Amino acid sequence: MDWRSSLEIIDLASGQVRIVLRTPMLIEAPNWHPEGWFLVNGEGRLWRASEGMLEPIVTGHDERCNNDHGFLPDGRIIYSAHDAQGSGIHVWNGARVTTLPLERPSWWHAAQDERIAYACARGDRTVRIATSRPDGSDETVLTPAAAHHDGPDFSPCGTWIWFNSDETGHAQIWRMRPDGSEAAPVFRDGNVNWFPHPSPCGRHVLYLAYPPGTEGHPRDLNVSLWLMAPDGSGRRKLLDLFGGQGTINVPCWSPDGEAFAFMRYAPGATEG
């Protein structure tokens, strides 16, 4: 194959999959911008992806941007990047980068209204879920240190935070109230399930399923994308693909909730 990464869209109504871009570069985690382009990361940088094109986004001195990135409600880009102090969360307004005053490591995942949600390691270094204001103030850690909690995303109405947790033994899809109350798994099965993303229309929740026994959320495995109703009913597999880490780490829905973007990777073309 002459490509490593394939940025694709699936339309829910038709079930059709369309290729937006294929590249020999390892790129990850598409966010769907309202204007129709996609924010991805690759080679330590952020990129603007569109039909057959990749354009670099200049974010100052950050050269280790990871796959936790997206947009604030006001349109600014928010992203995580590693440096000597660990993973920090940064905001870019097109001219200037601001580093949020949060303890490290912190990995951004979602934004809504006046809060951002992120995974973080605090105290005993267990990965937990927290929220803060977009400027990094008023941090509230929502999950206990009893398990690994990751991948938070807001429901469109703001009444739930979705996430994955291995508190019941292996990673399953959970949700909780914005204050951390009523945390519970939405369903349980044998798959290792990560990165739930509610659709903007409020009708669906997308998530990534790894095979039973998978440790963490590695890349380059046979995985599947699943869809369900917000109450956990109607679960159905949409697609089997070669992917994993980088496929849907962050919010990836179209603004109308009728389609979503994801990454597929070429088997046999693995790299670090």
Secondary structure, 3 states (H helix, E strand, C coil): CCCCEEEEEEECCCCCEEEEEEECCCEEEEEECCCCCEEEEECCEEEEEECCEEEEECCCCCCCEEEEEEECCCCCEEEEEEECCEEEEEEECCCCEEECCCCCCEEEEEEECCEEEEEEEECCCEEEEEEECCCCCCCEECCCCCCCEEEEEECCCCCCEEEEECCCCCCEEEEECCCCCCCEECCCCCCEEEEEEECCCCCCEEEEEECCCCCCCCCCEEEEEEEECCCCCCCEEEEEEEECCCCCCCCCECCCCCEEEEEEECCCCCCC
